[in-house]
């Protein structure tokens, strides 16, 4: 039985950053609706995401950063009671509301719980339908819609708490996972492979990176077939050589051709193909162990369809 887990929590819908913001609660609704309509949701083992312990979050983040975010959250609650603003600004695109702290703990808690379940053999792999996303959150800084780096936390957790020797991180978001690179750069127990649009936010990842980082910057309007060729030529040989014991996916679907936040040309079949290639590597070296966590994807229809394609491959449907 190839069981695929599906980790989420209603708290992840309560975090929002104001009217019209693309990283909105409706993203999770779009995924749920698609899994319901397609019947894919029936095949999944659903689990509620727990709150991540701070000790596990601090595997990837500085204690001062975690304390500062908590302080902002507590301060915001006090301000709102006194008739103050509903949001605390982190950067021009990123703010927290009174529910962000809990949502962030649930998002990190989902990937940690998924890691435990996959390591225990309760399921072969898992998808975490969570927000806020994580891959721009650095060791000491929240940014780019992200507060805690869910995938980096899970990778560190697998190494430190489960004693794995080698884990891989695959990031196929349209934006470079600068936070994941910041946290994992130079850690030879981790191999990170990614492609991303360049030049583009956050304007990183194209020069001077550590040997455990395999970054593939691609220009705007690159199509799926070109990305597939790069993956086949560059990612797969490095992953094969590394032989990861577990694979974590920063699953951003904003490289889809219908997504206005990026200018790449991927479609659902490309996400299915990428997922299959990752799965092939996981089967060979990692007992099939994969934990995938939602990052970007802002066109609601394209997001729902792409996640469905991704999960279909994970679950052998």
Secondary structure, 3 states (H helix, E strand, C coil): CCCEEEEECHHHHCCCCCCCCCCCCHHHHHHHHHHHHHCHHHHEEEEECCCCCHHHHCCCCCHHHHHHHHHHHHHHHHHHHCCCCCCEEEECCEEECCCHHHHHHHHHHHHHHHHHHHHCCCCCEEEECCCCCCCCCCCCCCECCECCCHHHHHHHHHHHCCCCCCEEEEECCCCCCHHHHHHHCCCCCEEEEEEEECCCCCCCCCCCCCCCEEEEEECCCCEHHHHHHHHHHHHHHHHHHHCCCEEEEEECCCCECCCCCCCCEECHHHHHHHHHHHHHHHHHHCCCCEEEEECCCCCHHHHHHHHHHHHHHHCCC
